[in-house]
Structures are given as C-alpha cells and as structure tokens.
Amino acid sequence: MLYTVNIKTNLKDLRVKSEINQSEFARLCGVSRQTIHAIETSKYTPSVELALRIAVILNLAVEEIFSLNEV
C-alpha cells in the first residue's frame, strides 16, 4: 500500500511567539533565511539534524514542532 506522507509544522507560530525573526532564527540554525521560510511554508522538509537543532533552539520536543500529515 502506497501513501504520501507530508510533514506538518507550526514552526512559524512558535518562532514568532519566541520573538525571533526569520533571519536571526536562520543564523542560529546555521541555514539561510530562505530555508526557514521553505520549512515554515511546508515546501521543504528539514533533515533530522536540522529538526533537532530547531527543537533545541526553541527548547521544545521535535514532536511539538513537526508532525506527520498522512495523505
């Protein structure tokens, strides 16, 4: 059985709540601002390493930021 799995994220809401702009967040993560934008708009799925780095920066569990959206 084949199905598509998309990653759902609430990164933008969490980042804004933490009062960090995209550029600063990208710098903290070691990626470009465009990468953060692409993750926030579900156009790019982060690597495990980047997802863990994002979780550490926000002081949250990965599951609080990303979830599976099975289609």
Backbone bond lengths (Angstrom), bond angles and torsions (degrees), N, CA, C in turn:
res aa  C-N    CA-C-N  psi(-1)  N-CA   C-N-CA  omega(-1)  CA-C   N-CA-C  phi
1 M - - - 1.449 - - 1.539 108.77 -
2 L 1.308 116.31 123.54 1.454 121.43 178.23 1.515 110.62 -101.60
3 Y 1.303 115.42 139.33 1.458 121.09 172.79 1.516 108.86 -150.37
4 T 1.301 115.56 158.58 1.451 121.54 -178.70 1.516 109.54 -96.69
5 V 1.308 116.00 137.31 1.459 120.93 177.25 1.524 108.14 -117.47
6 N 1.303 114.87 123.89 1.463 120.77 175.73 1.517 108.04 -111.80
7 I 1.301 116.18 151.25 1.452 121.46 176.97 1.523 107.91 -94.52
8 K 1.311 115.47 125.17 1.462 121.94 176.62 1.526 107.70 -97.89
9 T 1.323 117.11 140.12 1.458 120.00 -178.04 1.529 111.64 -138.02
10 N 1.297 115.09 147.71 1.463 120.89 171.56 1.528 108.74 -117.83
11 L 1.330 115.49 31.44 1.454 122.07 -176.91 1.526 111.87 -57.57
12 K 1.330 117.64 -44.85 1.457 119.48 -176.89 1.534 110.98 -58.70
13 D 1.325 117.46 -48.69 1.463 120.72 179.97 1.526 111.13 -59.84
14 L 1.313 116.79 -43.09 1.463 120.79 -179.07 1.529 111.55 -67.91
15 R 1.328 116.26 -39.46 1.465 120.58 179.04 1.526 110.35 -65.31
16 V 1.327 117.00 -46.25 1.463 121.43 179.96 1.528 110.20 -63.30
17 K 1.327 116.30 -41.50 1.466 120.94 177.97 1.529 111.04 -60.12
18 S 1.330 116.27 -32.52 1.462 121.54 178.19 1.529 112.13 -82.80
19 E 1.329 115.91 -0.14 1.467 122.75 178.06 1.532 113.04 59.04
20 I 1.343 115.04 42.95 1.465 120.98 176.80 1.525 107.24 -118.23
21 N 1.330 117.29 126.34 1.464 118.33 178.36 1.532 109.77 -78.27
22 Q 1.324 115.68 166.87 1.471 120.76 -176.34 1.517 112.51 -58.24
23 S 1.310 117.14 -42.66 1.475 120.25 -177.55 1.523 111.58 -63.31
24 E 1.309 116.51 -46.10 1.465 120.59 179.85 1.527 110.53 -66.42
25 F 1.325 116.41 -40.99 1.462 120.33 179.35 1.524 110.30 -62.97
26 A 1.314 116.06 -42.46 1.463 120.95 178.43 1.528 110.54 -61.09
27 R 1.332 116.15 -42.89 1.465 120.04 178.49 1.522 110.80 -60.87
28 L 1.333 116.92 -44.26 1.466 120.94 178.98 1.529 111.98 -62.81
29 C 1.331 115.65 -34.10 1.473 120.98 -179.46 1.524 112.97 -82.81
30 G 1.318 116.84 -17.61 1.457 120.22 -177.95 1.511 113.49 79.95
31 V 1.344 116.37 28.49 1.468 121.53 179.06 1.527 108.28 -131.71
32 S 1.324 116.68 177.63 1.460 120.56 178.68 1.533 110.77 -81.23
33 R 1.318 115.45 160.99 1.463 120.36 175.70 1.524 109.89 -62.55
34 Q 1.331 116.48 -34.94 1.464 120.88 178.94 1.528 111.38 -62.51
35 T 1.327 116.79 -35.27 1.474 120.26 177.66 1.517 110.36 -64.95
36 I 1.329 117.28 -43.90 1.469 120.54 178.35 1.520 110.00 -62.53
37 H 1.324 116.81 -43.58 1.470 120.57 177.65 1.533 110.63 -59.57
38 A 1.326 116.97 -44.79 1.469 121.11 -179.19 1.529 111.21 -63.40
39 I 1.325 117.96 -38.09 1.469 120.95 177.35 1.525 109.50 -66.67
40 E 1.329 116.87 -44.89 1.470 120.94 -178.01 1.521 112.47 -63.85
41 T 1.314 117.65 -28.54 1.465 121.06 -179.85 1.527 112.36 -100.25
42 S 1.332 116.37 13.62 1.476 123.60 177.59 1.523 113.23 58.95
43 K 1.316 117.18 29.40 1.458 121.01 175.92 1.529 111.50 -94.73
44 Y 1.322 116.22 -9.36 1.462 121.80 -178.75 1.522 108.67 -146.57
45 T 1.327 116.01 133.62 1.458 121.58 176.32 1.523 108.11 -98.22
46 P 1.332 117.15 123.31 1.463 118.91 -177.87 1.526 111.92 -70.32
47 S 1.307 115.32 154.68 1.463 120.43 173.53 1.525 108.17 -65.98
48 V 1.298 116.41 166.16 1.465 120.56 176.48 1.522 109.51 -59.75
49 E 1.321 116.75 -43.21 1.465 120.82 179.90 1.530 111.33 -58.98
50 L 1.329 117.07 -46.57 1.461 120.30 -179.45 1.528 111.05 -67.77
51 A 1.320 117.87 -39.85 1.468 120.72 177.72 1.524 110.46 -60.75
52 L 1.328 116.75 -41.27 1.465 120.50 177.78 1.526 111.15 -66.90
53 R 1.325 116.93 -39.86 1.465 120.92 178.39 1.534 110.50 -62.94
54 I 1.331 116.61 -42.46 1.469 121.55 177.46 1.527 110.21 -60.92
55 A 1.325 116.22 -43.81 1.469 120.67 179.91 1.526 111.32 -62.00
56 V 1.325 117.00 -41.75 1.468 120.76 179.26 1.528 110.22 -64.16
57 I 1.322 116.99 -44.22 1.463 120.91 -179.08 1.524 110.71 -62.09
58 L 1.329 117.29 -40.56 1.466 121.30 -179.53 1.524 112.67 -85.91
59 N 1.339 116.24 -4.56 1.463 121.95 -178.58 1.527 111.67 56.92
60 L 1.340 114.71 45.81 1.461 122.52 -179.47 1.527 109.37 -133.55
61 A 1.311 116.33 164.62 1.465 120.95 172.09 1.526 108.48 -77.83
62 V 1.306 116.71 148.82 1.470 121.46 178.84 1.527 110.25 -53.45
63 E 1.328 117.14 -39.12 1.462 121.99 -177.96 1.525 112.74 -65.81
64 E 1.318 117.30 -19.41 1.466 120.48 176.81 1.528 111.51 -80.93
65 I 1.315 116.58 -14.18 1.463 122.19 -177.57 1.521 111.50 -107.76
66 F 1.321 116.50 -40.64 1.465 122.56 -175.89 1.521 110.72 -124.09
67 S 1.322 116.47 145.10 1.467 121.15 175.13 1.524 109.03 -146.71
68 L 1.320 115.31 160.55 1.466 120.51 177.79 1.513 109.54 -81.07
69 N 1.311 115.42 136.56 1.457 122.20 175.97 1.513 105.37 -120.71
70 E 1.329 117.26 88.85 1.462 120.88 -175.23 1.519 111.31 -76.48
71 V 1.346 115.29 133.26 1.454 121.73 -179.21 1.514 108.87 -117.43
